[in-house]
């Protein structure tokens, strides 16, 4: 590396703003850059390079995962991480040192690291020497005399054909290229396209170029920024107003591999309770026990499948968390039991703040919290008090392990009643009576946490992890109260790694067609950012949707991981029956479909809990080489997304448009999920994929209110079940296996009891399926059951689509023995046959 560039005092405008400094600090900022290699120290697992008093260290955690840390002094960042798992931070592999007249670095089996001696610019290449990531200019550090914080800015070369995804639920297109973002959790109701920042801070992105991908995670909890070519045409950047310059690089080359790497680094979501996959009904607020009962009764009377009802803050005494207004809810335990008898789980809101009631000895959350020193303080040592829903409120210091344990214990009574889950809201944190609508930057907490040095911490550093640690405290507390029951926590604000503790949603959206369209890229990017269980407020939270908009939102929402209908006070009703029987019938169809797809959905969720591969995802994740120009397929197919590996959902780009639109289909045979017909592409619409490896196709769709186009991939086996009104009910009838012939035909079914952790000890069920087909024959192999959990079905109905005509001559053999009752289902364009369940598996052969 190098000697330091001399300290330069200059007004550098946009760079300083990008790094997060206020305008008043710009003129006083000192700018320092590391510009060439000085002393080099090879390490068994990497390299350390000094440049004057500064230092860069690059470590290989695995052959395909690197950690970069850099400092403007000789001391490198050495604190703990709120996001990265300890096992990942401590992992190491041996490297092969590299040194030449031009550069130093090292090699792993997968990557090459080169640091230019004359410029300090770092390049990461794959094992074949192809450049993956390259510095555009030396890293610069900015020190503000006013605040005393050292910020930084990192600039990377941005190839013309590279695209960027992630950063959580930013209100922007799926591809982040051309946009700039700030990471600062913010309660921002009435957000629209381009509003930034909002509720979440996930400083991770995936770069994708010509079918290959890498990931970059900046492990910094301060206010950070990411710029993908907005300021400089051919460069992207990331920076912070303070904290460590500590980032991780991980190589695919496939997008799915990058997602697995990010999950290895920050963790996966725990397998959620099965009931959270069902339909969830909410509004602000069902404010009395009578109203909650009426909603539950109406859902059951109309035979609308549903699993959860939410209670917003009106159940509380003067909006004070962890209280129940006994006038509105005179026998709350009885209400919970009544709902359970109807197979409903109750989800209760518990906002992050605690009512400030120093003279009220009956309000235990404040009294016990104050006694345990669990609240944030002003710089002078007094409690920080801000106005939120209950009026004056205090805020827990979740960077203390003891505080999180205290908070988790506050759920004891609610959980003992049988409440199903909890909803952590307002946890950016939101504060009503400050200019910034959050806690001032000098509000102080204490880091008292294993793996961290005990020290004071201000909101500059802790603000972005308040929601993360709030949901962590809730999740851990629920597990402590019921160790063998999966906990459900829904959080609004969070940080990288928050998927380990909570599901999330996109916050206070609005009831507009534009926000329905925006919800898909927001949820896709949340999935890519580690959060599989995500959703939005169906119908929009702010404002009243038209009935057609509400219906379309139900249709799309049925294929979102979290399916919750929620709206604000003062809006029109938007339960499924709103608008009359015709609208209700359409919405019920899609809710019914979701419940029939539960075996497929739950299997995909379980896979996500192991791998980090999201349920709702962009097309390029599964088809990285599909587009002819090497760009992500999604750029040509806006609005489309995958629901698991085998279903493609294709709303129009503008969901209120009435003219015909084109659906782009990735390489594979595709079948209309609703009719079973094999899709015939538009004439002349096929085009070659990258390297002529595959072909795309398009199909023209005429939009109608009642139909959302959904397609099943050829080469899939999709398990489905008879309709139930709740996940608590056992399906009555055969398991349905929908077989869509095509290349590499396979599928999987996973099941367990849906609520306990017994599956970790073998009490689960897994069956793998494969199939092979020729023009007049299909063979389906049903694997032997793995695990000890019993199957709920006694028979299996197999439907094979795309069967050649005349289908009435089809015959079937099961393990070589003739099977009677082969039928052609004209409505589904499929041959079907019912066979007995056999835990040892078997082989079914259909011939024409």
BELQUI-V324475 format. One record per pair of residues at least 6 apart in sequence whose C-alpha atoms are under 7 Angstrom apart, sorted by the first residue. I is the first residue (numbers start at 1). GAP is how many residues later the second one is. Records with the same first field share a line. If there is no record, write none. Layout:
# BELQUI-V324475
I=GAP + GAP
This chain:
# BELQUI-V324475
1=34 + 35 + 36 + 37 + 38 + 48 + 49 + 50 + 116 + 119
2=32 + 33 + 34 + 35 + 36 + 48 + 49 + 50 + 118
3=31 + 32 + 33 + 35 + 48 + 49
4=29 + 30 + 31 + 47 + 48
5=27 + 28 + 29 + 30
6=26
7=23 + 24 + 25
8=22 + 23 + 24
9=20 + 21 + 22
10=17
11=15 + 16
13=13
16=10
18=207
19=132 + 133 + 134 + 205 + 206 + 220 + 221 + 222
20=203 + 204 + 220 + 221
21=220
25=119 + 121
28=116 + 117
29=113 + 114 + 115 + 116
30=112 + 113 + 114
31=109 + 110 + 111 + 112
32=108 + 109 + 110
33=105 + 106 + 107 + 108
34=17 + 86 + 104 + 105
35=84 + 85 + 103
36=15 + 81 + 82 + 83 + 84
37=12 + 13 + 14 + 80 + 81 + 83
38=11 + 12 + 13
39=10 + 11 + 12
40=8 + 9 + 10
41=6 + 7 + 8
42=6 + 55
44=50 + 51
45=14 + 15 + 47 + 48 + 49 + 50
46=12 + 13 + 14 + 49 + 60
47=10 + 11 + 12 + 58
48=8 + 9 + 10
49=6 + 7 + 8
50=6
53=19 + 20 + 21
54=17 + 18 + 19 + 20
55=15 + 16 + 17 + 18 + 19
56=13 + 14 + 15
57=11 + 12 + 13
58=8 + 9 + 10 + 11
59=7 + 8 + 9
60=6 + 7 + 32 + 33
61=6 + 30 + 31 + 32
62=30 + 31
63=30 + 45 + 46 + 47 + 48
64=46 + 47 + 186 + 187
65=184 + 185 + 186
66=182 + 183 + 184
67=180 + 181 + 182
68=178 + 179 + 180
69=7 + 8 + 176 + 177 + 178
70=6 + 175 + 176
71=174
72=69
77=167
79=373 + 374
80=371 + 372
83=183 + 413 + 414
84=181 + 182 + 413
85=180 + 181 + 182
88=176 + 177
95=11 + 12 + 13
96=10 + 11 + 12
97=8 + 9 + 10
98=6 + 7 + 8 + 9
99=6
102=14 + 15
103=11 + 12 + 13 + 14
104=10 + 11 + 12 + 13
105=8 + 9 + 10
106=6 + 7 + 8
107=6
109=18
110=16 + 17
111=13 + 14 + 15 + 16
112=12 + 13 + 14 + 15
113=10 + 11 + 12
114=8 + 9 + 10
115=6 + 7 + 8
116=6
120=18
121=14 + 16 + 17
122=12 + 13
123=10 + 11 + 12
124=7 + 8 + 9 + 10
125=6 + 7
126=6
134=22 + 23
135=20 + 21 + 22
136=19 + 20 + 21 + 99
137=18
139=14 + 15 + 16
140=12 + 13 + 14
141=9 + 10 + 11 + 12
142=8 + 9 + 10
143=6 + 7 + 8
144=6
149=92 + 93
150=91 + 92
151=89 + 90 + 91 + 92
152=87 + 88 + 89
153=84 + 85 + 86 + 87
154=83 + 84 + 85
155=80 + 81 + 82 + 83
156=79 + 80 + 81
157=77 + 78 + 79
158=76 + 77 + 78
159=75
161=48 + 470
162=45 + 46 + 47
163=12 + 14 + 44 + 45 + 46
164=11 + 12 + 13 + 41 + 42 + 43 + 44
165=9 + 10 + 11 + 40 + 41 + 42 + 360
166=38 + 39 + 40 + 359 + 360 + 362 + 363
167=35 + 36 + 37 + 38 + 362
168=32 + 33 + 34 + 357 + 358 + 361
169=31 + 337 + 353 + 354 + 356 + 357
170=352
171=21 + 22 + 23 + 24 + 351
172=21 + 22
173=348
174=347 + 351
176=52
177=51 + 52
178=50 + 51 + 52
179=48 + 49 + 50 + 51
180=46 + 47 + 48 + 50
181=15 + 44 + 45 + 46
182=14 + 15 + 42 + 43 + 44
183=14 + 18 + 40 + 41 + 42
184=13 + 17 + 39 + 280
185=12 + 13 + 14 + 15 + 16 + 243 + 279 + 308
186=11 + 12 + 13 + 242
187=11 + 12 + 241 + 243
188=10
189=319
190=318 + 319 + 320
191=318
199=229 + 293 + 294
200=293 + 294 + 295
201=263 + 293 + 294
202=293 + 294 + 327
203=14 + 15 + 293
204=12 + 13 + 14 + 325
205=10 + 11 + 12
206=7 + 8 + 9 + 10
207=6 + 7 + 8
208=6
209=422
210=420 + 421
211=413 + 414 + 419
212=40 + 41 + 42 + 43
213=38 + 39 + 40 + 41 + 42 + 45
214=36 + 37 + 38 + 39 + 44
215=34 + 35 + 36 + 43
216=31 + 32 + 33 + 34
217=30 + 31 + 32
218=28 + 29 + 30
219=27 + 28
220=23 + 24 + 26
221=240 + 241 + 243 + 244
222=18 + 19 + 20 + 21 + 238 + 239 + 242
223=17 + 18
224=15 + 16 + 17
225=13 + 14 + 15
226=11 + 12 + 13
227=9 + 10 + 11
228=7 + 8 + 9
229=6 + 7
250=8 + 11
251=7
252=6
255=366
256=357 + 365
259=269 + 353 + 354
260=351 + 352 + 353
263=267 + 348 + 349
266=231
267=230 + 233
268=231 + 232 + 262 + 341 + 342 + 344
269=230 + 231 + 232 + 340
270=230 + 339
271=335 + 338
272=214 + 216
273=213 + 481 + 482
274=453 + 480 + 481
275=32 + 452
277=284 + 285
278=28 + 29 + 285 + 317 + 449
279=26 + 27 + 28 + 29 + 284 + 285
280=26 + 27 + 28 + 29 + 283 + 284 + 285
281=27 + 28 + 29 + 283 + 284 + 285
282=27 + 28 + 29 + 282 + 283 + 284
283=283 + 284 + 285
284=28 + 283 + 284 + 285
285=26 + 27 + 29 + 284
286=6 + 25
287=27 + 28
288=27 + 40 + 41
289=39 + 40
303=422
304=284 + 421
305=286 + 287 + 419 + 420 + 421
306=419 + 420
307=36 + 37 + 38 + 419 + 420
308=36 + 37 + 38 + 39
309=35 + 36 + 37 + 38
310=36 + 37 + 38
311=36 + 37 + 38
312=36 + 37
313=6 + 36
315=9 + 10
316=7 + 8 + 9
317=6 + 7 + 8
318=72
319=70 + 71
320=34 + 35 + 70
321=29 + 30 + 33
322=28
333=84
336=10 + 81 + 82 + 83
339=6
343=383 + 385
345=74 + 75
346=73 + 74 + 75
347=72 + 73 + 74 + 75 + 76
348=73 + 74 + 75
349=73 + 74 + 75 + 76
350=72 + 73 + 74 + 75
351=73 + 74 + 75 + 76
352=43 + 72 + 73 + 74 + 75 + 118
353=40 + 41 + 42 + 43
354=11 + 12 + 39 + 40 + 41
355=11 + 35 + 37 + 38 + 39
356=10 + 36 + 37 + 38
357=9
361=6
369=6
374=22 + 23 + 29
375=8 + 19 + 20 + 21 + 22
376=7 + 8 + 19 + 20 + 21 + 67 + 68 + 69
377=6 + 7 + 66 + 67 + 68
378=6 + 65 + 66
379=63 + 64 + 65
384=10 + 59
385=7 + 8 + 9
386=6 + 7 + 8 + 45 + 47
387=6 + 44 + 45 + 46
388=43 + 44
396=7
397=6 + 48
398=6 + 68 + 71 + 72
399=47 + 48 + 49 + 50
400=46 + 47 + 48 + 49
401=47 + 48
404=69
405=68 + 72
407=66 + 67
408=65 + 66 + 68 + 69 + 70
409=68
412=69
421=66 + 67 + 68
422=66 + 67 + 68
423=66 + 67 + 68
424=47 + 66 + 67 + 68
425=66 + 67
427=39 + 40 + 65 + 66
428=38 + 39 + 65
429=9 + 10 + 37
430=7 + 8
431=6 + 7 + 8
440=19
441=17 + 18 + 19
442=16 + 17
443=15 + 16
444=12 + 13 + 14 + 15
445=11 + 12 + 13
446=9 + 10 + 11
447=7 + 8 + 9 + 10
448=6
464=31
465=29 + 30
467=26 + 27
468=25 + 26 + 27 + 30
471=18 + 20 + 30 + 31
472=29
475=12 + 14 + 26
478=9
479=6 + 8
484=272 + 273
485=270 + 271 + 272
486=269 + 270 + 271
488=14
489=13 + 14
490=12 + 13 + 14
491=11 + 12 + 13
492=12 + 13 + 15
499=31 + 32
503=30 + 31
504=29 + 30 + 31
505=29 + 30 + 31
506=29 + 30
507=29
508=33 + 34
509=28 + 31 + 32 + 33
510=30 + 31 + 32 + 33
511=28 + 29 + 30 + 31 + 32 + 33 + 34
512=33
513=36 + 142 + 143
516=37
517=122 + 136 + 137 + 138
520=119
523=11 + 12
524=92 + 93 + 94
527=87 + 89 + 90
528=86
530=82
532=76 + 82 + 83
533=28 + 29
534=27 + 28
535=25 + 26 + 27 + 28
537=27 + 28 + 29
538=15 + 16 + 19 + 26 + 27 + 28
539=6 + 11 + 14 + 26
540=27
541=25 + 26 + 27
542=25 + 26
543=28
544=27 + 28
547=32
551=32 + 36
554=33
555=32 + 35 + 153
557=6
558=32 + 33 + 36
559=84
560=56
561=54 + 55
576=8 + 11
577=7
578=6
586=120
592=131
595=128 + 129
596=124 + 125 + 126 + 127
597=123 + 124
598=122
599=120 + 121 + 122 + 150
600=118 + 119 + 120 + 149
602=148
603=146 + 147
604=11 + 40
605=10
608=6 + 7
615=28 + 29
616=25 + 26 + 27 + 28
617=24 + 25 + 26
618=16 + 23 + 24
619=14 + 15 + 22 + 23
620=12 + 13 + 14
623=43
624=8
625=64 + 65
626=7 + 40 + 41 + 63 + 64 + 68 + 70
627=6 + 62 + 63
628=60 + 61 + 62
629=61
630=60
637=26 + 27
638=15
639=11 + 12 + 13 + 14
640=9 + 10 + 11
641=7 + 8 + 9
642=6 + 7
643=6
646=66 + 67 + 70
647=63 + 64 + 65 + 66
648=62 + 63 + 64
649=60 + 61 + 62
650=13 + 58 + 59 + 60
651=57 + 58
652=9
658=45
659=43
660=40 + 41 + 42 + 43
661=39 + 40 + 41
662=36 + 37 + 38 + 39
663=35 + 36 + 37
664=33 + 34 + 35
665=31 + 32 + 33
666=30 + 31
667=27 + 28 + 29
668=45 + 46
669=44 + 45 + 73
670=8 + 9 + 41 + 42 + 43 + 44
671=6 + 7 + 8 + 40 + 41 + 42 + 43
672=6 + 7 + 38 + 39 + 40
673=37 + 38 + 39
675=152 + 153
676=125 + 152 + 153 + 154
677=125 + 152
678=124
681=16 + 17 + 18
682=16 + 17 + 18
685=12 + 13
686=9 + 10 + 11 + 12
687=8 + 9 + 10
688=6 + 7 + 8
689=6 + 7
713=27
714=26 + 27 + 28
715=25 + 26 + 27 + 28 + 29 + 30 + 31
716=23 + 24 + 25 + 29 + 30 + 31
717=20 + 21 + 22 + 23 + 29 + 30 + 52
718=19 + 20 + 21 + 29
719=17 + 18 + 19 + 30
720=15 + 16 + 17
721=10 + 14 + 15
722=9 + 10 + 11
723=8
724=7
730=62
733=60
734=59 + 60 + 61 + 62 + 63
735=58 + 60 + 61 + 62
736=60 + 61 + 62
737=60 + 61 + 62
738=60 + 61 + 62
739=60 + 61 + 62
740=60 + 61
741=32 + 60
745=25 + 26 + 27
746=23 + 24 + 25
747=21 + 22 + 23
748=19 + 20 + 21
749=17 + 18 + 19
750=15 + 16 + 17
751=13 + 14 + 15
752=7 + 11 + 12 + 13 + 37
762=25 + 26
763=24 + 25 + 26
764=23 + 24 + 25
765=20 + 21 + 22 + 23 + 24 + 25
766=19 + 20 + 21
767=16 + 17 + 18 + 19
768=14 + 15
769=12 + 13 + 14
770=10 + 11 + 12
771=7 + 8 + 9 + 10
772=6 + 7 + 8
773=6
776=28 + 71 + 72
777=69 + 70 + 71
778=67 + 68 + 69
779=64 + 65 + 66 + 67
780=63 + 64 + 65
781=61 + 62 + 63
782=59 + 60 + 61
783=58 + 59
784=55 + 56 + 57
785=54 + 55 + 56
794=42 + 43
795=39 + 40 + 41 + 42
796=38 + 39 + 40 + 41
797=35 + 36 + 37 + 38
798=34 + 35 + 36
799=31 + 32 + 33 + 34
800=30 + 31 + 32
801=28 + 29 + 30
802=27 + 28
803=27 + 28
807=17 + 41
808=15 + 16
809=39
810=12 + 36 + 37 + 38
811=11 + 35 + 36 + 37
812=6 + 7 + 10 + 32 + 33 + 34 + 35
813=6 + 31 + 32 + 33
814=28 + 29 + 30 + 31
815=27 + 28 + 29
821=12
822=10 + 11
823=8 + 9 + 10
824=6 + 7 + 8
825=6 + 7
